[in-house]
Amino acid sequence: MDRIELIASLAKDANSLVDCGCDHGYTAIKALKSYNVSHCYLLDINEGPLNNARNNVAKENLCINKLISEKTEIIFVEGDMIIPDSKPDILNTICTSGVACIYKKEVQEGKIRFDGSIQTYIMYVPEGMEEGVRGLNTTLDFSENIEIKGITQEMKAQVKANIKSIEAKVINDRKIGIKVALEITAKVYLKDDEEVINDVLNDEEMQILKKELKLNSLLGTGTTKISAKDTIQIDTIDQLAEILKVSTNITNKDIKISYNKVLTKAEAEIKIMYLTEDNRINHINPKIPVVGFIDIPDVSENNICDVNYELRNIVIKPQPQDEHAIYIEAEYEVDCNVYEEKNINLIQDMYRPDVNLQINRIDIATICDKKSIKQSKNIQEKINLKDIEGKRLIDVDILSSIQKETKINSKILYEMELKMKFMFLSQNMQISIQDASIPFEYVIDNLERGESINTKNDIEITSQDFVIQEGGTINCNININIETSIFRINNNKLINNVEEGEKREEQDYSIVIYIVKKGDTLWNIAKEFGSTVEDIVKANGIENPDVIQIGEKLYIPKFVKMPARNYA
């Protein structure tokens, strides 16, 4: 806590605060905005500090988590694996899967450097064996850079890795070559404090046009690491031999904000396929709690929170002391941004009739009207596959994706698709894989927000059930949760500094009549001619200043400068 923060905190909940020798006025401003002080009196024997304080009081500080850049690249990770002596020779591979982790990242000048690993699982057919499969696993480490022009060390990055494809090629009966196409998505943010002018003090001639903005101002950020551990028991009749396949997902996210803390709750869903000692294939799907606290000062239950989970490490291995158990440990990095929703009146435009102003504006993009809509959808469909009679379905990988988004008046229509990869096991332990897909639609209705909204969707498959029927038909019953974040991005040019320039030239014309053109407002007309909206309204008997008609003739009083156009 800095000096100003400390002093202001001592006056928490006070009725009034007197700052003698106020200088810049920052202590009083902090007490008013952050510590529930009702009134502040600023005193100083010198005019200069008082003027500084006046100017600072007339400013509003906006804290923004500005998205600087977003970039996606495909990188390739390759490596060789030597078959351990305890494993039989390899004839051919059946299926290769993996889990990607980013365990270290660093924002540098013009790039993000990151280190990660891929836990790779290979199912293969042993040479010389009539039936059965075997499993191999290895770790591929990688270190890469993503070049992003303009980023600097003080910025913060989110980096996620997603396996787009993974293949294992048999080099010889004791060696496998592995190649992974890894999709890296990086988002770079900068916590930016911007001061904008929200008032003008002691200047009766200044004309001010204010605009109410609804926005989310960043209150604070925080990061924590959460380790989820558990020992999972498998079927008592199973004696674990090998782990064949692993996939992970974060589900059931629940965020709660209390005073100065954010509680993050979720579940790490771990899908594991394993081989028993008697050559049977089975699977388990445990969900391990991922729970942690993030300390963020000054946040409360009324605030809005965004949470991002990144997998940093995962360990899945047989429990040495128990042949019926699997040990699981997953580490996540959890980033949290907390926002305060504000309605702020800020100056949109300003001028003096008698003096030219040099106005500096800054571009500020803010998120507002953010809310989440959660819906569940049940998908029931029959699909036909070839040559699956008499085979056992042992695994289904499902990937959901949005194919098209259409905004129609007050609703959004999503055309979506479930891509499925089915794995079957025959009676003689032969494995086969087939692909299928199911299209479906998802609708968000009653938005009443027009075309200016933005959306972000989080799709979670909560349950799945597949029943094989005669003739190669599979009855699919899949439940999906879809959480849609809906928000609007306001792009504003706000005033952060004003300086007086030269005096406007006075003209000797006695009368100016202005003919209203398309797009005109009384504010723009008054500003151009060095008059005021109030004077034009009085002079022309205008009942509603917001309504003027094209072609209407307006008398412009108290003008100081005659434009070269639109007068009679």
C-alpha positions in Angstrom: 0.0 0.0 0.0 1.5 3.4 -1.0 1.5 6.5 1.1 -1.6 8.1 -0.4 -3.6 4.8 -0.1 -2.5 4.4 3.5 -3.5 7.9 4.6 -6.8 7.7 2.8 -7.6 4.4 4.4 -7.3 6.0 7.9 -10.4 8.1 7.1 -12.5 5.1 6.1 -16.3 5.7 6.6 -15.6 9.2 8.0 -18.3 12.0 7.5 -15.7 14.5 6.5 -12.0 14.9 5.8 -9.9 18.1 5.9 -6.7 18.0 3.9 -4.5 20.9 4.9 -1.7 21.5 2.4 -3.7 19.5 -0.2 -1.1 19.8 -3.0 -2.5 17.6 -5.8 -5.7 16.5 -4.0 -5.0 12.8 -4.6 -5.5 11.8 -0.9 -9.0 13.4 -0.8 -9.9 11.9 -4.1 -8.9 8.4 -3.0 -10.8 8.8 0.3 -14.0 9.8 -1.6 -13.8 7.0 -4.2 -12.4 4.1 -2.2 -13.1 4.6 1.5 -16.7 5.9 1.7 -15.8 9.4 3.0 -18.8 11.7 2.6 -17.1 15.2 2.2 -13.6 16.4 1.7 -12.3 20.0 2.3 -9.0 20.9 0.5 -6.9 23.8 1.9 -3.6 25.2 0.8 -1.9 28.6 1.3 -0.7 28.7 -2.3 -2.9 29.1 -5.4 -0.9 26.7 -7.5 -1.6 23.5 -5.5 -5.3 24.5 -5.2 -5.5 24.8 -9.0 -3.9 21.4 -9.4 -6.4 19.9 -6.9 -9.3 21.5 -8.8 -8.1 20.0 -12.1 -7.6 16.6 -10.6 -11.0 16.6 -8.9 -12.5 17.2 -12.3 -11.0 14.1 -13.7 -12.3 10.5 -13.6 -9.9 7.5 -13.5 -10.8 4.6 -15.7 -9.0 1.3 -15.2 -9.2 -0.9 -18.3 -8.0 -4.4 -19.0 -7.1 -3.6 -22.6 -6.7 -6.4 -25.1 -3.5 -5.5 -26.9 -3.3 -8.4 -29.3 -4.7 -11.9 -30.0 -2.9 -14.4 -32.1 -3.2 -18.1 -33.0 -0.4 -20.1 -34.5 0.2 -23.8 -35.3 3.5 -25.2 -34.1 4.8 -28.7 -34.6 6.3 -30.8 -31.9 8.2 -34.0 -33.0 10.1 -36.7 -31.2 11.0 -40.4 -31.2 10.1 -43.1 -28.7 12.0 -46.3 -28.1 9.9 -49.2 -27.0 10.8 -50.2 -23.5 12.3 -53.7 -23.1 9.3 -54.8 -21.0 7.0 -54.2 -24.0 6.5 -56.4 -27.1 7.6 -55.4 -30.6 5.2 -53.1 -32.4 3.3 -54.1 -35.6 1.2 -51.0 -36.1 -0.4 -48.2 -34.1 -4.2 -48.0 -33.5 -4.8 -44.7 -31.8 -2.7 -41.8 -30.5 -3.9 -39.2 -28.1 -2.3 -36.6 -25.9 -2.7 -33.8 -23.3 -0.9 -30.5 -23.8 0.3 -28.2 -21.0 1.9 -24.8 -20.9 3.9 -24.8 -17.6 5.9 -21.5 -18.2 5.3 -18.3 -20.1 7.0 -15.0 -20.3 6.1 -11.8 -22.1 9.2 -10.2 -23.7 9.7 -7.4 -26.1 7.8 -8.3 -29.2 7.2 -11.9 -28.3 5.9 -14.4 -25.9 8.2 -17.2 -24.9 6.6 -20.4 -23.5 7.6 -23.9 -22.4 5.3 -26.9 -22.3 4.9 -30.6 -22.6 2.6 -33.1 -24.3 1.7 -36.3 -22.5 1.4 -38.8 -25.3 -0.5 -42.1 -25.2 -0.2 -44.7 -28.0 -2.3 -47.8 -28.5 -0.6 -50.4 -30.7 -0.9 -54.0 -32.0 2.0 -56.1 -30.9 3.9 -58.1 -33.5 3.3 -61.9 -33.4 0.3 -61.7 -31.2 -3.0 -62.8 -32.6 -5.1 -60.7 -30.3 -4.8 -57.9 -27.8 -3.4 -54.4 -27.7 -0.7 -52.6 -25.7 -0.1 -49.1 -24.6 2.8 -46.7 -24.6 3.2 -43.3 -23.1 5.9 -40.6 -23.3 6.4 -36.9 -22.8 7.4 -34.5 -25.5 8.8 -31.2 -24.2 8.8 -28.0 -26.3 10.0 -24.4 -26.1 8.6 -21.9 -28.6 8.1 -18.2 -29.3 5.1 -16.3 -30.7 6.1 -13.1 -32.3 3.7 -10.3 -31.6 4.6 -6.8 -32.7 4.4 -4.1 -30.1 4.0 -6.1 -26.9 6.2 -5.3 -23.9 7.3 -7.0 -20.6 4.8 -5.2 -18.4 1.9 -6.8 -20.3 0.2 -10.0 -19.2 -0.6 -13.0 -21.4 -2.9 -15.9 -21.5 -1.6 -18.9 -23.5 -3.6 -22.0 -24.3 -2.5 -25.1 -26.2 -4.9 -27.3 -28.1 -3.9 -30.5 -30.0 -5.2 -30.2 -33.5 -3.7 -33.5 -34.7 -1.3 -36.2 -33.4 0.1 -39.1 -35.2 2.5 -41.9 -34.5 4.5 -43.6 -37.3 6.3 -46.9 -36.9 9.9 -46.5 -37.8 10.9 -50.1 -36.9 9.6 -52.7 -34.5 11.2 -50.9 -31.5 10.9 -47.3 -32.5 8.0 -44.9 -33.1 8.1 -41.3 -34.5 5.6 -38.9 -33.1 4.4 -35.6 -34.7 1.9 -33.2 -33.0 0.3 -30.2 -34.6 -0.3 -27.9 -31.6 -2.6 -24.8 -31.9 -1.4 -22.0 -29.6 -3.8 -19.2 -28.8 -2.2 -16.2 -27.1 -4.0 -13.1 -25.7 -2.0 -10.2 -24.4 -3.5 -7.6 -22.0 -2.4 -4.4 -20.5 -3.9 -3.0 -17.3 -4.3 0.6 -18.3 -5.3 3.6 -16.1 -6.7 6.5 -18.1 -7.6 9.9 -16.7 -10.5 11.6 -18.5 -12.1 15.0 -17.7 -15.6 14.7 -16.2 -16.2 18.3 -15.1 -15.1 21.9 -15.5 -14.7 24.1 -12.4 -15.0 27.9 -12.2 -15.6 28.6 -15.9 -19.0 29.9 -16.6 -18.3 30.5 -20.3 -17.3 26.9 -21.0 -20.0 24.9 -22.8 -20.1 21.3 -21.9 -21.8 18.3 -23.5 -22.0 15.3 -21.3 -22.7 11.7 -22.1 -23.7 8.9 -19.8 -21.5 5.8 -20.2 -22.3 2.4 -18.8 -19.0 0.5 -18.5 -17.1 -2.1 -16.6 -14.1 -0.6 -14.8 -11.4 -3.0 -13.8 -11.2 -3.3 -10.0 -8.4 -5.8 -9.7 -6.7 -8.9 -11.0 -5.2 -11.9 -9.4 -3.5 -15.2 -10.3 -3.2 -18.4 -8.3 -2.1 -22.0 -8.8 -4.4 -24.8 -7.8 -3.4 -28.4 -7.6 -6.1 -31.1 -7.8 -5.1 -34.5 -6.5 -6.8 -37.8 -6.0 -6.4 -41.6 -6.0 -9.1 -43.2 -8.1 -10.2 -46.8 -7.4 -11.0 -48.9 -10.5 -13.2 -52.0 -10.6 -12.1 -54.6 -8.0 -12.0 -57.3 -10.6 -9.6 -55.3 -12.7 -5.9 -55.5 -12.1 -4.4 -52.5 -13.8 -1.8 -53.2 -16.4 -1.4 -50.0 -18.6 -3.0 -46.7 -19.2 -4.1 -46.5 -22.9 -5.7 -43.1 -23.3 -6.3 -39.9 -21.4 -8.3 -36.7 -22.0 -9.0 -33.8 -19.7 -11.6 -30.9 -19.4 -12.6 -28.3 -16.9 -16.3 -28.4 -16.1 -18.9 -27.1 -13.6 -17.2 -23.8 -13.2 -18.6 -21.7 -10.3 -17.3 -18.3 -9.3 -18.3 -16.5 -6.1 -17.0 -13.1 -4.9 -16.9 -12.1 -1.3 -15.2 -9.1 0.4 -11.6 -9.0 -0.9 -11.7 -12.6 -2.2 -12.7 -14.6 -5.2 -13.6 -18.3 -4.7 -13.1 -20.4 -7.8 -14.7 -23.8 -7.9 -14.6 -26.2 -10.8 -14.1 -29.9 -11.6 -11.3 -31.5 -13.6 -12.9 -34.2 -15.7 -10.4 -36.9 -16.4 -11.3 -39.6 -18.9 -9.0 -42.6 -18.7 -9.0 -45.8 -20.8 -6.9 -48.6 -19.3 -5.9 -52.2 -20.0 -6.2 -55.0 -17.3 -3.8 -57.8 -16.7 -6.2 -60.3 -18.3 -6.2 -58.2 -21.5 -9.5 -56.4 -21.1 -10.1 -52.7 -22.0 -12.1 -50.6 -19.5 -12.4 -46.9 -18.7 -13.2 -44.5 -15.8 -14.3 -40.9 -15.8 -13.5 -39.3 -12.5 -14.2 -35.6 -11.6 -11.7 -34.0 -9.2 -12.5 -30.8 -7.4 -10.4 -27.7 -8.4 -11.0 -25.2 -5.6 -9.0 -22.1 -4.6 -9.1 -18.5 -3.3 -7.7 -15.4 -5.0 -7.1 -12.4 -2.9 -8.1 -9.2 -4.7 -8.6 -6.0 -2.6 -11.8 -4.0 -2.7 -14.0 -6.5 -4.5 -17.4 -7.5 -3.4 -20.3 -9.8 -4.3 -21.8 -7.0 -6.5 -18.9 -7.1 -8.9 -18.5 -9.0 -12.2 -15.8 -11.6 -12.6 -13.9 -13.3 -15.5 -11.9 -16.5 -14.7 -9.5 -18.3 -17.1 -8.1 -21.8 -16.4 -4.8 -23.0 -18.0 -3.5 -26.5 -17.5 0.1 -26.4 -16.3 0.9 -30.0 -15.5 -0.8 -33.4 -15.3 0.4 -36.7 -13.8 -1.6 -39.9 -14.3 0.0 -43.2 -13.3 -0.8 -46.5 -11.6 -0.6 -46.4 -7.8 2.4 -48.6 -7.0 1.0 -49.8 -3.7 -2.5 -50.6 -5.1 -3.1 -52.6 -8.3 -6.7 -51.3 -8.3 -5.9 -47.6 -8.2 -4.8 -44.7 -10.4 -3.1 -41.6 -9.0 -4.1 -38.3 -10.7 -2.6 -34.9 -10.1 -3.5 -31.8 -12.2 -2.2 -28.3 -11.7 -4.0 -25.3 -13.1 -3.1 -21.6 -13.3 -6.2 -19.5 -12.6 -6.4 -15.9 -13.8 -9.1 -13.7 -12.5 -10.3 -10.2 -13.5 -12.9 -8.4 -11.4 -14.9 -5.5 -12.8 -17.2 -2.8 -11.3 -20.2 -1.8 -13.4 -20.4 2.0 -13.5 -22.7 4.6 -14.9 -20.5 7.7 -15.4 -21.3 11.1 -16.9 -18.3 12.1 -18.9 -17.7 15.1 -21.1 -18.3 14.2 -24.7 -17.5 17.6 -26.1 -16.7 21.2 -24.9 -16.0 24.6 -26.3 -15.8 28.3 -25.3 -17.5 30.8 -27.6 -14.7 33.3 -27.2 -11.6 31.1 -27.2 -10.3 28.3 -29.4 -9.6 25.1 -27.4 -6.9 22.5 -28.0 -8.6 19.3 -27.0 -6.8 16.0 -26.7 -8.8 12.8 -26.9 -8.0 9.2 -26.2 -9.6 6.1 -27.6 -11.1 3.9 -24.9 -12.9 0.6 -25.6 -14.9 -0.6 -22.6 -17.1 -3.7 -22.0 -20.6 -3.0 -20.7 -24.0 -4.7 -20.2 -22.2 -8.0 -19.6 -24.4 -11.0 -18.6 -24.4 -14.7 -18.9 -27.1 -17.0 -20.2 -26.9 -20.7 -19.3 -28.9 -23.3 -21.2 -29.0 -27.0 -21.3 -29.8 -29.0 -24.5 -30.5 -32.6 -25.0 -29.6 -34.1 -28.3 -31.1 -37.4 -29.3 -30.1 -38.8 -32.7 -29.7 -42.1 -34.6 -26.6 -42.6 -36.7 -25.6 -45.5 -39.0 -22.1 -46.9 -39.0 -20.6 -49.8 -41.0 -19.5 -53.1 -39.8 -20.0 -52.7 -36.1 -22.3 -55.7 -35.3 -20.9 -57.9 -32.6 -18.4 -55.2 -31.6 -18.2 -53.4 -28.2 -18.1 -49.6 -28.1 -15.2 -48.8 -25.8 -14.7 -45.0 -26.4 -16.2 -41.9 -28.0 -14.4 -38.6 -28.4 -16.8 -35.7 -28.9 -15.8 -32.2 -30.2 -18.4 -29.5 -30.3 -18.0 -26.5 -32.6 -20.0 -23.5 -33.8 -20.4 -23.5 -37.6 -22.4 -20.3 -38.1 -23.8 -17.5 -36.0 -26.7 -15.4 -37.2 -28.2 -12.4 -35.5 -31.9 -11.9 -36.3 -33.6 -9.0 -34.5 -33.8 -10.0 -30.8 -32.3 -13.4 -31.1 -29.1 -15.2 -32.1 -29.2 -18.5 -34.0 -26.1 -20.8 -33.7 -25.7 -23.6 -36.2 -23.5 -26.2 -34.3 -22.0 -29.6 -34.8 -20.9 -32.5 -32.7 -18.0 -34.4 -34.3 -17.6 -37.9 -32.8 -14.9 -40.5 -33.1 -16.1 -44.0 -32.2 -13.7 -46.7 -31.1 -14.9 -50.3 -31.3 -13.4 -53.6 -29.9 -14.1 -56.9 -31.7 -14.3 -60.3 -30.0 -10.7 -61.1 -31.0 -9.5 -57.8 -29.5 -9.2 -55.9 -32.8 -9.8 -52.2 -32.6 -11.5 -50.1 -35.3 -12.3 -46.4 -35.4 -15.2 -44.6 -37.3 -16.2 -40.9 -37.5 -19.7 -39.4 -37.4 -21.2 -36.0 -36.8 -24.5 -34.6 -35.6 -25.7 -31.0 -36.6 -28.0 -29.1 -34.2 -29.2 -25.6 -33.5 -29.0 -23.4 -30.4 -31.0 -20.2 -30.0 -30.7 -17.2 -27.6 -33.9 -15.2 -27.6 -35.3 -12.0 -26.1 -32.1 -10.1 -26.2 -33.4 -6.6 -27.2 -29.9 -5.4 -27.9 -29.7 -5.2 -31.7 -26.6 -5.9 -33.7 -24.0 -4.2 -31.5 -23.6 -7.1 -29.0 -20.7 -9.5 -28.8 -20.9 -13.1 -27.6 -18.6 -15.7 -26.2 -19.7 -19.3 -25.8 -18.5 -22.0 -23.4 -19.7 -25.5 -24.4 -19.6 -28.4 -22.0 -20.8 -31.9 -22.6 -22.2 -33.1 -19.3 -23.3 -36.6 -20.2 -23.3 -39.0 -23.1 -24.9 -42.4 -23.7 -24.6 -44.6 -26.8 -26.6 -47.8 -27.5 -25.8 -50.1 -30.4 -28.8 -51.5 -32.2 -29.1 -54.1 -34.9 -28.1 -53.1 -38.4 -25.3 -50.8 -37.3 -27.5 -48.1 -35.8 -26.4 -46.2 -32.7 -28.8 -44.4 -30.5 -27.1 -41.2 -29.2 -28.3 -39.4 -26.2 -26.0 -36.4 -25.4 -26.6 -33.6 -22.8 -24.9 -30.2 -23.3 -24.5 -27.1 -21.2 -23.9 -23.9 -23.1 -23.0 -20.7 -21.3 -23.1 -17.6 -23.5 -21.5 -14.4 -22.3 -23.2 -11.4 -23.9 -21.7 -7.9 -23.8 -21.3 -4.7 -25.7 -18.0 -3.0 -26.5 -18.2 0.8 -26.4 -15.6 2.6 -28.4 -15.4 6.1 -27.2 -13.2 9.2 -27.8 -12.9 10.8 -24.4 -11.3 14.1 -23.4 -8.2 13.8 -21.2 -6.7 17.2 -21.6 -7.8 20.8 -22.6 -5.7 23.9 -23.2 -6.8 27.3 -24.2 -5.6 28.6 -27.6 -6.1 31.9 -29.4 -9.2 34.0 -29.0 -11.8 33.5 -31.6 -12.1 36.4 -34.1 -15.2 38.6 -33.6 -17.2 39.5 -36.6 -19.2 42.7 -37.2 -22.2 41.0 -38.9 -25.5 42.0 -37.2 -27.6 39.0 -38.1 -26.8 35.4 -39.0 -29.5 33.0 -40.3 -28.5 29.4 -40.5 -30.4 26.8 -42.6 -30.5 23.4 -40.8 -28.8 20.6 -42.8 -29.0 16.8 -42.4 -27.1 15.6 -39.4 -27.1 19.0 -37.7 -27.6 19.4 -33.9 -28.0 22.6 -31.9 -24.8 21.8 -30.1 -22.8 21.6 -33.4 -24.4 24.8 -34.7 -23.7 26.7 -31.5 -20.1 25.5 -31.4 -19.4 26.4 -35.0 -20.8 30.0 -34.6 -19.5 30.7 -31.1 -23.0 30.8 -29.6 -24.7 28.6 -27.0 -27.5 26.1 -27.2 -29.4 28.1 -24.6 -29.2 31.3 -26.5 -30.3 29.7 -29.8 -33.3 28.0 -28.1 -34.4 31.4 -26.6 -33.9 33.4 -29.7 -35.9 30.9 -31.9 -38.6 29.8 -29.3 -37.5 26.1 -29.7 -39.6 23.8 -27.5 -37.5 20.7 -27.7 -33.7 21.3 -28.2 -33.3 17.7 -29.4 -35.6 18.2 -32.4 -34.8 20.5 -35.3 -36.1 20.1 -38.9 -34.0 20.0 -42.1 -34.5 23.3 -43.9 -35.5 25.1 -40.8 -34.1 28.7 -40.5 -32.4 29.6 -37.2 -31.4 33.0 -35.9 -27.9 32.7 -34.4 -27.3 35.2 -31.6 -24.0 36.2 -30.0 -21.9 34.8 -32.7 -18.1 35.5 -32.8 -17.1 33.8 -36.0 -18.8 33.6 -39.4 -18.3 30.2 -41.2 -17.9 30.3 -44.9 -21.0 28.3 -45.5 -24.6 27.7 -44.6 -25.7 31.2 -43.9 -28.2 33.7 -45.3 
